[in-house]
Amino acid sequence: MRSFLLALFIPLIAVADAFVAYEVSGGRFGDHLSDYFHGRWIEHKTGIPLLYSPFAFSDALVLHQKQNGLKKEEIVFNRTVQCYREEDALHTFNNDEKVLFWIPHFTTFSIDSVINVPLGNPYFPKCFLADWRDKEFLAAMREEVSPLSSSLKLFKPEEGTTSIALHFRDGGGIDKPEWLWCFPLRFPPKQFYKKALADLVKTVPPGPLFVGIFTDSRTPNEVRDEFAHFLAETFPTREIKVVLSTSSKGDGAGVLEDFFSMETFQYVIGAESLYSQNAARLGNCQLTIRPQVFAQDPEKGNLFAPTAIDMAYKMVPNDQIVSFQPKGVRFEQDLEEIVQRAWYCYQRDYFFDLTMPSPLYERLNLSFLKPIEREGEAVIDKDDLSPLDAIDWNDQLFLMSLRAHFVPKMAFQMPANKEIPSIALLDTVEDLEPYFSLVEQKKWKKHQVTLVFSRSIDEKRAMLQTLYLQRKLKKLGVVDVEVNYLSLVKDPLEAFVAVGFHDYIITTPSLLVETAAKIFCPKPAIVVK
């Protein structure tokens, strides 16, 4: 349908005086590249010419020569159309008016919803993304985002080694201090990188390893030494060379050198960073690892970032790609088969493709279009899939990769204050003794309860349930309890993750709630028969 609309409107666009332009964000090089990609993607899909806006370091790229022409400031436009989605560029207009399709800066990071929504982006997280499977577009971007000068001194892995690029960000004095807690996935702790390194080294083929450290830290040598010491202790018999990029000097320089150097590595471990992600897209990266979910330790209050495998750029043979076709319109109907297929692929190192044209799944973290070279896929017999009770739920790497499939691209509802204990309580649980026993056993004076409704929230029942809980808890000496409400049918993906992010879950037998506990919750669900 979209192809038809494009074919219908492109003749109008060609006649009318229309242009597309993008906002240059106040961020770093990776943000600027994404802004440019958004503009070029709309130009590629619609034929509307792009008005190039220079950004930091763009004059050192091939695109500067190709795009250096008419400027937005040189044209007086009759109308400006905000372009958050591809279809926003499909407008009819008079041939005598000049129209500007303006693409504001946006990202696809879930945590960035706290920035996008207040800034008036009504479509976050459903903003358009470039389809990196489009070979023509990918080839054009690889050409345009390449250095004009051949004098750049690139830091490349040694021949005959398996190469891993580690992009460690700690702000480096460049980012504002408050960003470190506002955007935790952009600055994960070293524990995340060490876990990711250990998991990856165990899976790559035997042979010498070359680990390149790319960092903005003001003490780059200390960063290199710490990771080198960790790898030497963890893999004492493995030949591993850990080398600091020659551009990583803690002074913020070497942006282009590090970017194009990173493109030459086979694997990339990084933060939630457009810098390393764009390098992986444009280079020959087989696999990237980045944090995609985070939580707070209720006792220590510190953030942690579980390792999540991002298979978006892993090129695999057709017979090792497994996709999924939704059976119904409800998330619960597909959940079991999604988990089964994810486990099947994990055991065989196959690629589980959740890219599908379904409104229900388009918001999943890994459901956006991915650059997979393929013509077919593996055919899986349902009898080959393991039942849920046969899956090893203690396999942490599997759980971390599974989390990545289910995290929505949005700011999902969670208990308001993670510094105090939280309990999710399904509305079908009539025997509340396990809940009261838990409160009494833990001697909580303050905690949170989320009443999870299996259907739409019944306000009258919610109020009565809240009053009952408060009266019963008061007899136990608990006078400070916060009660929230959540519906499993209003937004099943959001509810699925939100339920799992509680410290405790009490439920009747429920595939959705029990699976959420297994994937996200630190403790198994308490199932009341």
N, C-alpha and C positions, 0 to 999 in steps of 0.2 A: 504493500500500500504506500509506504514511504517513497519507494522508487517511482511509483506512478505520480505522486505529488511533486517530486523533484522534477520529473520530466515535464509536468504540466506548467510549473512555475519558472523554470529556467529560461524559457523564451521571454517571459515578462521581465525577468531580471536583466537579460541581455539588452533589452530595449531601454529600460529605465536607467537612470543615473544613480546606481546603488553601489555602496561599498561596505566592507566589513572591517572593523577595527577592534583591537583588544586593549584592555587596560594593562599597563605595566605595574605589577604589584610593588610594594615596598620591601619585598623579601629578598631572597638570595638568588643566585644564578639558576638553581633548579626551578624556583617559582617562575622566574622570567621565561625560561624555556617552555614551561607548561602553558603560560599565557600565549606565547607565540604558536605553540602546537594547536591550541584551541582555535585561533584565528585561521591558521592554515588548513585545519580540518574542515571548517565551514566553507572556505574558498574551494577546497578540493571537492566537497560534496555538492555545492550549489553553483559554482562558477562565478560567484560574486567576487570581484577583485579585492584583495587585501591591501589595506593601508598600513604599511610597515611602521612600527614605533620602535626606535632603537632602545636598547637596554644595556645594562652594564656588561661589558665584554662582547657585545654583539658585533662591534666593528672589527673584531678579530675572527669572525666566522664568515663562511662562504655566503650565508644568507644575507649578509650586509650588502654584498655586491649585487645579488640577485633581486633584492627587495628595495633597494635604495632609490625610491622614486617619489611619487606624489605623497604629500603629508596631509594628515587629517586637518591640521590647522589651516591649510590652504584652501579648504572647501567650505562653503556655507551650506549647511543642510537644512531642508525644510522640516525633516522629521528624524527622530532617533528612536530606534526600536531596541529595547533590551533583549539580548540574545543569550538565554540560559540553556535553551534546548535547540536542537537542529530545526525543529518545526517553527521556531520563532523567526527563522530567516525566510520562511515561506509565506510572504505577505503580498497581496496585490496592492499596487499603488499607481498613481498617475504617472504617465511618461515624462511629464514636465517637472516633477519634483525630485529633489535629491534626498535620498534616504541613507542613513547610516545605521548599520546593524552593529550595535555596541556590545562586546563581550566583557562583562566585568570579571575581575579575578575570582576564581574559585578553585578549590581543591576537592578531592574525593575522600579525604581523610575523615573518619568518623568523628574524631575529637574537634575538628574544625567547624562542626555545626554550631558551636558556641560563638563562633565568629560570623559565620555566614548568615544565620537566621536573624540576629539583631541588625545586620547590615542590609536587610531587606531582600535577601535572595529567597524568593518564595518556592523555588523548585529544589533546593538542597534537600536530600542528597541525590536528586534525579537529574542533575545537570548532565549535559552530554559529555561523552568521552570519545576521543579518537579511537578508531578501530585499528589497532596495530597489526591485525591480520591482513589488512589491505596492503598488498605487496608494493603497489605503486606509491602509496603514501609513505610507507616505511622507507622505501628506497630514496624518495625525495628528501625526507627528513634526515636520513643518514648523510646525504650529500650536503644539504644546507647547513646542518649542524656539524661541520667539520672545520678544522683550523685553516685560515687563509695562509698562514705562514708555515713553512716546513721546519722552522728553527725551534719549535717547541721541544723541549727535552722531556720525553715521555719515560715514565717509570714502568717497565714491562717485566713480567715474570720470566724466570729463566726457562730456556727450552728443556723439554723432557720432564717437566714437573706438572703436577696438578696445582692449579693456581686459585687462591682464595683472596679476594679483596675484602678487607675489614674496614668499614667506614665508621669510625668512632667519633661521635659528637658530644661535646660537653658544654657547648656555648662559646668557648674560646674567647670570652670577653667581647664577642661581636653581638651575640644575642642578648636581649634584655634579661636581667635576672628573673623577672616574674614569668618569663616564657618557660623556664625550666619546670615550673609546677603547673602552668596553664596547659602546656602541651607535653605531657609526660612521655608519650610514645616517640617524640622527636629526640628525647634525651634519656634513653633507657640506661639503667645501671650496667656496670661492667659484668655483673653476674649474667645478664642476658646474653652478652656477646660470648662469654666463656661457655655457657650452655649451648649456644648455637654452634660455636666452633667444635665443641666436643661431639655433638650430634652429627655434624657434617663430616668430620674427619673419620668417624666410624663407618660412614657409608660410601666414601669415595674409594676408587680402586687403590690397591697397594702401590707403593712407589714414593719417590720424593715429593714433598709438598713445599710450595712457595706461598707464604702468607704475606701479603702486602698491607701495611698499616697506613690508612689515609685518615688524618685527623685534623681538627681545628684547635686541639688542645694547646695551651701555652706551655705545656711540659710534654712534648711529643716523645722524647726519649724515654721518659718514665712509662708512658703508655705502651710503647713497644716492648720495653723490658718486662713489664707485668704480664703481657700476653705471651711473650716468649717463655717466661718462667712457668706459666700455667700449662702451656702445651708440652714443655719438656717434662714436667712432673706427671702429666696425664698420659702422655704417650712416650715413655722413655726409650722404646725401641724403634720409634718411627723417625725417619729422616725428615725433619721439618726446619725450614729456614724462615725466620721472621725478620722482615726488612721494612724499615720506615721509608715511606715515599720521600724522595729528595725535596719535594715541594712542601712537605708538612713540617714547617718550622715554627708553628705557633704564631705567625705574624699575619695570618689571613691571606697571604699571597698564594700563588700557585693554583688558582681556581681552575683555569683551563687545563693546566698540565695534569692535575689530579683527575679531572673529569675524563679526559681522553685516555689517560693511563688506565683508569678503572674499566674502561670499555674492553680492554685486552684480557681481562681475567675471566676465568670460567665460572667462578662462583662469587657472589657478592653477599656479604653480611652487613646490614646497615640499619640505621634508625628509620623511623617513618619519615623519610626524606625524599623530596622530589629530585634532589641532586643525584643520589645514588640510583634511584629508580629509573631516571631518564638515561643515565649512563648504561644501565643494564638493558634497557629497551634498544638503544641504538648500537650497542656493542654485540658481542657474541656470547653473552652470559647464558649459561644453561639453567641456572637456578639461583634465586635470590631468597634470602631469609631476612625477615624484619619483624618487629613486634607489631601485633595487630589487636591485642586485647591487653588490658591492664586492670588491676584491682588494688585495693589497699589492705595491708595486713591489719586486722582489727586490733591487734595487741601493740604492734610497733608503729602503726600509722604510716609506714613507708610504702611507696609505690613499687610494684614489680611488674615486669613485662615478660610473660611466658613466651617461649619461642614459638613462632608460627611459620610454617613453611609456605612460601609463596611460589606456586608452581607456574605462575603466569608466563614465564619466559622460558620454560623448559621445553625444548624440542624433543619429541619422542616419536618412535615409529607409530604408524597408524594402528597396528594391532596391539598397541599398549595404551590406547586412549579409550577411556570408558566414560560415556556421557549418561545423562539421566533425563528421562522424559516424564514430566509430572503426570500423575494419574488423575488427579482431581483438582479442585480449586481451593482445598483446605490444606494447610501446612501439615496437620496431624496425619493426613492420609498418605503423605509422601515421606514422612520422617524416617520410618523404619528402613525403607529401601535406600534412602540416601546414606544412612549410617552404615548399612550393610555393604554398599558399593564403595564407600570410602575405606572401609576395613579391607575389602578385597584388593583395592588398588594399593593400599599401604603395604600389605604383605608382599606384593609382587613388584613394587616400585613402578606401578603404572600411574598414568595421569588421570585423575578424576575431574572431568570437565562439567562444571555446573553452569556453564553458559547456556541460557535457554530463553526464548522469547516469551516469558511468562511474567505478568505483572506481579505475581506473588514473590518471584525469586529475583527480580531485577535489582533488588536492593541488597542482596547478599554480597558480602565483602569480595568474594572471588567470582561473582557471576558476571562481572563486566567482561567485555570482549577481550580476548587474549590472542597474542600472535602465535598461534599454533599452526605449523605447516602440516596439513593433512588433507586427505581425500576421503578417508573412511575412518572406521573405528572398530574396536573389539566388540564382538557379540558375546554377551554374558548370559548363560543359562541361569535362571533363578535358583535352580538346585545347587549351583556352585557357590551361592552366597551363604555366609554363616548366619545362624540365628543370633539375635542380640545377646543371649545369655552365653554364647560361645566366644564373644569378643573379649579380648584382654583389656579390660578397662583400667588396668594398672600400667599399661604402656604409655608413659608420659609423652613420648614423641608423637604417638598416634593421637592422643588427646589434644595436644597443642596444634597439630595440623587440622584436626576436626574443628577446633574452635574457629579457625580461620574461615571455614566454610559457612559458619552460622552467624558470624558477627555482622549485624546490619550496618550499612553505610549511613549511620545517623547517630545522634545522641540519644541512646535508649534510656528509658526510665529505670532508675536504680533507687535504693533507699537513700534518703536525703543526706544522711550523715553516717559515713562508714567508720567513724571512730567508736561507735557503739554497736553491740551485736544486733543482727537482723535475722528475722525468721519469715519465711514465706509459708503461708497456711492456705491450703486449697479449701474452697468453700464446701466441698462434699465431705470433709472430715467432720463427722458428728461427735466422735469420741475425742475430746480435747485433752484427755489426761496426759498423753505424751508431751504436749506443749507445756502444760502447767508443771509437770514433773521436771522438764528441762529447765524452766525458769527457776524452779526451787533448787534444783541440783547445782546450777551455775551461780546461784545467789545474785542474780542480776537485780539491780535497783533501777536500771534504766536500759531500755532496749526498744527496738522497732519491730512492728509486725506489719506485713503486707498481706491483706486478705486477697487471695487470688481467686477471682470468679471464673468458673468454667464457661460461663456465658456472659452476656452483657451485665454490667454492674447493676445490681438491684440496690438502689439507694436506701430503701426502707430496711432491707435485710442487712445491709452494711452498717447502718446506724444501730440496729438492735444488737448485731454481733459485737460491735465496738463497745456498747454499753455493758454487755455481758462480760467481755474480756476485762474491762476496767474494774468492774465490781469484784470479779473473782480474783484478779491480781491484787486488788487492794487488801483482800483478806490474807494474801501471802506476803504483804508488806511491800509490794511493788506499786508505787504511785506514779511513776514517770514512764509511760509507754506511749509511743507515737504509732498511730495506725494509718497505713496508706492502703490504696485500692488499686487493683490491676485486673484487666480483663484479658482472657486468653483468646477471645474471638475478635476483639477490636483491632488488634495488631499482633498476630500470632508470632511473628519473628521478634518483634520488640519484647513481647511478653516472655518468649522462650529464653532469651538471654537475660532479661531482668530477673526472672525467677531463679535462674542459675547463679546469679551474682549475690544471692543471700548467703549468710553464714550457715543457716540451717533451713531445711525444707521438710515440711510435714504434709503428707498427701495420702489420699487413697490411691489404689493402683491406677496409674496414669502414664501412658507411654511418653507423652510430651513432657510432663513434669519430672518423671524419674530420669529420662534421658538428659534433660537440662541439668539435673543434679550431677549426673555422671560426667558430663562434659565440663561444666563450669564450677560447680560447688565444691569447696574444699572437703566437705563431709558427705557421706551417702545420705540419700533421702530417708527419712523415717516414714515408712509405709504403714498406714493404719488399715487393717483389713476390714 
